[in-house]
Amino acid sequence: MISMIDKLFKEKTDNIFIQLFRYVFVGGNAFAVDFFFLYFFSDICGIYYLLSGVFSFIISVMVNYLMSTRWVFNQDKIGNKLVEFYLFLIISTIGLVFTEILLWLFTDIFGLYYLISKIMAAIIVLFWNFIARRVMFYGKI
């Protein structure tokens, strides 16, 4: 019998709940990278927070892509890895647009600290990214 640990962490799966668990785990790691570099570029390097958000996003997308395609959505529905990467980038770029709009809205309009705004935006955009990637890899929600 396969243990719960194996199901959650090792076995290939198309189970939406296991994928969501893995996606949140991977997304949490990618978010930590994104959050760190947003802070680093904004507060240490003095770059405007919305531009820093783009730079930190690019770095975190690379982390997210590598972990997501190997562990969360680990299947070969899309045979061409270059096409898969471009589709991943398209979904991620749409997520970036949502994130930047929310970051600006929460920070400049509602007056929240930009790092708090980033957390709120990331939670909202997480759902877009997960659903879009699941549809891309499996053709279903």
PLY file of the C-alpha trace (Angstrom):
ply
format ascii 1.0
element vertex 141
property float x
property float y
property float z
element edge 140
property int vertex1
property int vertex2
end_header
0.00 0.00 0.00
1.27 3.47 -0.90
1.74 5.69 2.14
0.24 9.17 2.43
3.77 10.64 2.29
4.40 8.88 -1.02
1.07 10.13 -2.39
1.70 13.69 -1.31
5.35 13.96 -2.25
6.52 11.21 -4.61
3.89 9.64 -6.85
2.74 11.18 -10.12
-0.86 12.28 -9.81
-3.67 14.16 -11.46
-5.62 14.36 -8.18
-6.60 18.02 -7.80
-6.22 18.04 -4.01
-2.73 16.56 -4.04
-1.76 18.90 -6.87
-3.16 21.87 -4.94
-1.16 20.82 -1.86
2.00 20.53 -3.96
1.24 23.78 -5.78
0.87 25.67 -2.50
4.17 24.14 -1.31
5.97 25.08 -4.54
4.21 28.43 -4.71
5.26 29.15 -1.14
8.88 28.59 -2.08
8.56 30.70 -5.24
6.76 33.38 -3.21
9.60 33.44 -0.67
12.05 34.01 -3.53
9.77 36.67 -5.05
9.23 38.42 -1.70
12.94 38.41 -0.84
13.97 39.88 -4.19
11.14 42.44 -4.12
12.47 43.66 -0.77
16.10 43.42 -1.94
15.55 45.38 -5.15
13.26 47.97 -3.53
14.81 48.61 -0.13
18.46 47.64 -0.66
18.94 48.69 -4.29
16.44 51.59 -4.20
14.46 50.51 -7.28
10.80 51.60 -7.53
8.64 48.85 -6.01
6.58 48.15 -9.15
9.74 47.70 -11.25
11.27 45.60 -8.47
8.12 43.48 -8.63
8.82 42.66 -12.26
12.44 41.71 -11.55
11.53 39.55 -8.56
8.75 37.95 -10.59
11.16 36.87 -13.33
13.39 35.14 -10.79
10.50 33.45 -9.00
8.95 32.21 -12.27
12.12 30.27 -13.02
11.95 28.61 -9.59
8.23 27.95 -9.98
8.57 26.51 -13.49
11.28 24.05 -12.54
9.48 22.83 -9.44
5.96 22.82 -10.94
6.76 20.92 -14.11
8.82 18.31 -12.30
6.69 17.77 -9.24
3.20 19.35 -9.29
2.06 18.86 -12.86
4.51 16.07 -13.69
3.12 14.60 -16.88
3.79 14.80 -20.60
0.51 16.04 -22.11
2.47 18.78 -23.86
5.22 16.87 -25.66
7.25 19.90 -26.70
9.01 21.38 -23.65
9.60 24.70 -25.40
5.87 25.06 -26.10
5.17 24.05 -22.51
7.57 26.73 -21.24
6.00 29.41 -23.46
2.51 28.49 -22.25
3.78 28.61 -18.68
5.26 32.07 -19.36
2.00 33.32 -20.87
0.04 32.22 -17.81
2.71 33.66 -15.52
2.77 36.97 -17.40
-0.99 37.32 -17.03
-0.47 36.59 -13.33
2.21 39.30 -13.24
-0.20 41.83 -14.74
-2.80 40.92 -12.10
-0.14 41.13 -9.38
1.18 44.52 -10.49
-2.33 45.98 -10.69
-3.19 44.66 -7.23
0.17 45.77 -5.82
-0.40 49.29 -7.14
-4.04 49.33 -6.00
-3.30 48.14 -2.46
-0.20 50.35 -2.08
-0.97 53.59 -3.91
-4.75 53.69 -3.61
-5.38 52.00 -0.24
-2.09 53.11 1.33
-0.82 49.71 2.48
2.89 48.98 2.86
4.09 47.46 -0.41
5.19 44.16 1.18
1.75 43.68 2.76
0.23 44.48 -0.64
2.46 41.82 -2.19
1.21 39.16 0.23
-2.42 40.03 -0.51
-1.86 40.09 -4.27
-0.02 36.76 -4.18
-2.89 35.06 -2.35
-5.40 36.32 -4.91
-3.28 35.50 -7.97
-2.42 32.02 -6.65
-5.88 30.82 -7.69
-5.52 32.16 -11.25
-2.14 30.50 -11.67
-3.22 27.12 -10.30
-6.42 26.87 -12.34
-4.78 28.10 -15.55
-1.86 25.68 -15.21
-4.11 22.75 -14.38
-6.19 23.47 -17.49
-2.99 23.82 -19.55
-1.56 20.48 -18.39
-4.73 18.43 -17.99
-7.41 20.21 -20.00
-9.65 20.38 -16.93
-10.08 22.17 -13.64
0 1
1 2
2 3
3 4
4 5
5 6
6 7
7 8
8 9
9 10
10 11
11 12
12 13
13 14
14 15
15 16
16 17
17 18
18 19
19 20
20 21
21 22
22 23
23 24
24 25
25 26
26 27
27 28
28 29
29 30
30 31
31 32
32 33
33 34
34 35
35 36
36 37
37 38
38 39
39 40
40 41
41 42
42 43
43 44
44 45
45 46
46 47
47 48
48 49
49 50
50 51
51 52
52 53
53 54
54 55
55 56
56 57
57 58
58 59
59 60
60 61
61 62
62 63
63 64
64 65
65 66
66 67
67 68
68 69
69 70
70 71
71 72
72 73
73 74
74 75
75 76
76 77
77 78
78 79
79 80
80 81
81 82
82 83
83 84
84 85
85 86
86 87
87 88
88 89
89 90
90 91
91 92
92 93
93 94
94 95
95 96
96 97
97 98
98 99
99 100
100 101
101 102
102 103
103 104
104 105
105 106
106 107
107 108
108 109
109 110
110 111
111 112
112 113
113 114
114 115
115 116
116 117
117 118
118 119
119 120
120 121
121 122
122 123
123 124
124 125
125 126
126 127
127 128
128 129
129 130
130 131
131 132
132 133
133 134
134 135
135 136
136 137
137 138
138 139
139 140
